[in-house]
Amino acid sequence: MDLEVAGSSPVGHPVQTKIAELGAHQRLLTLTLDAAELEAAREQATRKLGKDLNLKGFRPGKAPRRMVESAVGIERIQAEAIELALSEHLVEALTVAGLEPATSPELRETRDVDGGLEADLAITLWPRPSRIPTLAGRRIEVSSPQVSNDEIKSQIDRLRAQYSDLEDVARPSQEGDFVQIDLSAKAGGLPVEDVAARDLLYEVGSRAFVAGLDEQATGKRPGEIVKFPATLPPGFGKHAGQEVELTVLVKAVRQRKLPELTDAWVDEVSELSTIAELEAKIREGLAPVKRAMVADEYRAKLLAETAQATDLELPEPLIVAETQSRLHNLLHELNERGLAVPDYLSATGLSEDTLVAQVRAQAVRALRSRILLDAVAEQEGIGVDDEELEAALTSLAEAAKQAPEELSQKLRTDGRAGALAGDILRRKALDRMAELARPVDAEGNELELEPEESSEEVGAT
């Protein structure tokens, strides 16, 4: 099916568009500019390119067109003119055609026609689910929100560890022990002085230092020396990312000696008098935390399972665009941390192909979730009003220590105001999904995950 529509350019020239189907989620938009419109774009391109030229006898941007054409080439001016003309009229053409692209339009082909131009652009559209799985009464199995005895014991053991002593042992080291070590490093056979350390007390299994140290320090007795290759992490400043050979001398192995758990010890280290009171206090404090964790688990599993069950076909260009965006963000994050991609791959044990495959899978899950939430919002009549958007802006401004008006203007300038409204909309859609579905335990019993009034009061104090 082909449709022809017409709009008007800002300078009064007609902008003709034609739409053809390329597939279920793609359209071919043909945009036609007449000779006058294209010539105006060439003039604009010439001025733009001329600003970057230093031509003898002329200030930047003031050289005659023929000199700019000679300097940069007519082909480059034509390419720049096409880009400027399309960017100027594309939004209008999409609006007139009623198309909402999910990715940046792809320029497929251009043709000269009667002194003007025809351009074919592939438009990828947001897909829509053919149906949304039934939400009312949907049962999602989650972990028990009840605080277990093991969780209470773990908290008590952490408290005991704070009051523990270290005692030397003759046995090989194991996870949880502390080893006293001397550490040195060489790169290319030469010592790396900044990496040397003496009498460093390190907890085996903490993974708080150089990758590989925990494995090398496990099972060692006092007096043993180990050597192994390592990559220095960001904490080593200018040496971060450097490949070195580490030498570690284990001088002592020490284990924690926990204090005996008695009523007298509880009375000594806390405002409580007995073990029973301590356990009750811990249970009371963990209850709202555990319930909130299970509530988060419920929402995440509800979204993931429902999205997976949704009948939805994702266009490949949309998957590719989302994957590339996520890879770009990952590379930016690694750069901020001073890590190179090879170092990251080495530390994670991933190949480049495996990393890309993992990011692509994440992109697919994220896209399915987003499209489902948008569909739920439409089905349930959910929207975002100005008051909600203002509240979100105020919250973000406070976190960024900016004036709400300043942040609002910045978001609009960057084109992110719509994204913020979309985030709010999808959060509300997930809230609605959580209301309609039901969390259940392993036995199929429905659970109440809303905070209890008494728990909220305890948390507030």
Buried (B, 14 or more C-beta within 10 A) or exposed (E): EEEEEEBEBEEEBEBBBBBEEBEEBBBBBBBBBBBBBBBBBBEBBBBBBBEEBEBEEBEEBEBEEEBBBEBBEEEBBBEBBBEBBBEBBBEBBBEBBEBEBBBEBEBEEBEEEEEBBBBBBBBBBBBBBEEBBEBEEBEBBBBEBBBEEEBBEEBBEEBBEEEBEBEEBEEBBBEEBBBBBBBBBBBEEEEBEEBEBEEBEBBBBEEEBBEBBBEBBBEBEBEBEBEBEBBBBEEBEEBBBBEBBBBBBBBBBBBBEBBEBEBEBBBEBEEBEEBEBBBEBBBBBBBBEBBBBBBEBBBBBBBBBBBEBBEBEBBEBBBBBBBBBBBEEBBEEBEEEBBBEEBBBEEEEBEEEEBBEEBBEEBBBBBBBBBBBBBBBBEBEBEBEEEBBEEBBBEBBEEEEBEBEEBBEBBEEEEEBEEBBBBBBBBBBBEBBBEBBBBBBEEEEEBEBEBEEEBEEBBEE
